[in-house]
């Protein structure tokens, strides 16, 4: 990707019950991946974003990530 075309994305990182790290990109529908380490997760999430951007041209507008709120019930 050329520097002029760079975009910033928010990535939500969680750890599942088996200890895997899971990354989701709210701005890109269906863009998520997982890995055993955070270093590997960052490599994989960049790859996932690039793949999602390849098909984004046909998908229309994306959403804008605003933030995360914690709610106690």
Residue frames relative to the residue before (quaternion, step in Angstrom):
aa qw qx qy qz dx dy dz
X 1.0000 0.0000 0.0000 0.0000 0.00 0.00 0.00
X 0.4243 -0.7084 0.5013 0.2587 3.58 -0.86 0.93
X 0.6318 -0.5754 0.3694 0.3652 3.55 -1.12 0.70
X 0.6438 0.5428 -0.3256 0.4300 3.61 0.99 -0.80
X 0.7198 0.4386 -0.2403 0.4815 3.60 1.14 -0.59
X 0.3908 0.7477 -0.4700 0.2595 3.61 1.21 0.14
X 0.0882 -0.7658 0.6360 0.0351 3.55 -1.15 0.78
X 0.3558 -0.7123 0.5654 0.2153 3.55 -1.19 0.60
X 0.0827 -0.7923 0.6042 0.0182 3.56 -1.05 0.85
X 0.3837 -0.6708 0.5803 0.2569 3.55 -1.14 0.66
X 0.1116 -0.7874 0.6050 0.0399 3.56 -0.98 0.89
X 0.2297 -0.7492 0.6080 0.1277 3.57 -0.85 1.01
X 0.1001 -0.7972 0.5949 0.0216 3.58 -0.77 1.08
X 0.0014 0.7803 -0.6237 0.0459 3.55 -0.87 1.05
X 0.2836 -0.7097 0.6011 0.2337 3.58 -1.31 0.16
X 0.3251 -0.7688 0.5207 0.1792 3.57 -0.81 1.01
X 0.7534 -0.4228 0.2760 0.4213 3.56 -1.33 0.10
X 0.6939 0.4541 -0.2765 0.4857 3.61 1.13 -0.56
X 0.5996 -0.5997 0.3465 0.4010 3.61 1.28 0.03
X 0.4794 0.6485 -0.4510 0.3823 3.59 1.25 0.13
X 0.3618 -0.6730 0.5934 0.2529 3.54 -1.19 0.61
X 0.1330 -0.7875 0.6009 0.0324 3.54 -0.96 0.96
X 0.1179 -0.7946 0.5945 0.0361 3.57 -0.83 1.03
X 0.0511 -0.7742 0.6308 0.0055 3.54 -1.04 0.90
X 0.2135 -0.7558 0.6086 0.1131 3.56 -1.10 0.77
X 0.3219 -0.8041 0.4642 0.1853 3.60 -0.10 1.27
X 0.6447 0.5499 -0.3285 0.4172 3.61 1.04 -0.67
X 0.7556 0.3089 -0.1732 0.5510 3.58 1.20 -0.46
X 0.3936 -0.7502 0.4815 0.2246 3.56 -0.37 1.24
X 0.8392 0.1779 -0.1518 0.4909 3.56 -0.89 0.98
X 0.5418 0.6261 -0.4038 0.3891 3.59 1.22 0.14
X 0.3473 0.7084 -0.5443 0.2851 3.55 -0.34 1.29
X 0.0124 -0.7825 0.6225 -0.0053 3.56 -1.27 0.43
X 0.1999 -0.7760 0.5822 0.1373 3.58 -1.28 0.09
X 0.0230 0.7801 -0.6249 0.0189 3.56 -1.29 0.42
X 0.5944 -0.5829 0.4316 0.3474 3.56 -1.31 0.34
X 0.7866 0.2140 -0.1174 0.5672 3.62 1.10 -0.64
X 0.5999 -0.5724 0.4195 0.3694 3.55 -1.21 0.49
X 0.6151 0.5507 -0.3520 0.4411 3.60 1.02 -0.73
X 0.6824 0.4671 -0.2778 0.4889 3.57 0.89 -0.95
X 0.6085 0.5611 -0.3477 0.4406 3.59 1.07 -0.73
X 0.6660 0.5029 -0.3102 0.4552 3.61 0.92 -0.86
X 0.6123 0.5209 -0.3469 0.4831 3.60 1.06 -0.68
X 0.7051 0.4784 -0.2660 0.4507 3.57 0.84 -1.01
X 0.6556 0.5021 -0.3397 0.4502 3.61 0.96 -0.73
X 0.6072 0.5293 -0.3617 0.4694 3.61 1.05 -0.61
X 0.6426 0.5125 -0.3141 0.4751 3.59 1.00 -0.82
X 0.6535 0.5150 -0.3105 0.4597 3.58 0.96 -0.88
X 0.6388 0.5189 -0.3239 0.4666 3.59 0.97 -0.84
X 0.6536 0.5141 -0.3180 0.4553 3.59 0.88 -0.89
X 0.6606 0.4974 -0.3067 0.4712 3.59 0.98 -0.82
X 0.6533 0.5072 -0.3135 0.4666 3.58 0.96 -0.83
X 0.6512 0.5173 -0.3174 0.4556 3.59 1.01 -0.76
X 0.5884 0.5779 -0.3666 0.4306 3.59 1.11 -0.59
X 0.7557 0.3501 -0.1972 0.5172 3.59 1.01 -0.79
X 0.4631 0.7104 -0.4293 0.3107 3.61 1.25 -0.21
X 0.5625 0.6335 -0.3912 0.3595 3.60 1.02 -0.68
X 0.7186 0.4180 -0.2418 0.5004 3.58 1.11 -0.66
X 0.6477 0.5821 -0.3055 0.3851 3.58 1.21 -0.43
X 0.4960 -0.6597 0.4419 0.3514 3.61 1.16 -0.28
X 0.7995 -0.3100 0.2220 0.4641 3.56 -1.26 -0.44
X 0.3252 -0.7180 0.5817 0.2007 3.53 -1.20 0.64
X 0.5311 -0.6101 0.4692 0.3543 3.57 -1.26 0.19
X 0.3835 -0.6865 0.5614 0.2578 3.56 -1.31 0.23
X 0.3745 -0.7186 0.5416 0.2238 3.58 -0.76 1.06
X 0.2055 -0.7977 0.5607 0.0842 3.57 -0.83 1.06
X 0.7133 -0.3977 0.2801 0.5045 3.59 0.84 -0.85
X 0.4290 -0.6536 0.5574 0.2795 3.51 -1.40 -0.09
X 0.1206 -0.7795 0.6127 0.0493 3.56 -0.98 0.88
X 0.2769 -0.7327 0.5967 0.1746 3.55 -1.07 0.75
X 0.0837 -0.7955 0.6002 0.0046 3.57 -0.84 1.02
X 0.2024 -0.7674 0.5983 0.1105 3.57 -0.88 0.98
X 0.0678 -0.8015 0.5942 0.0054 3.59 -0.80 1.01
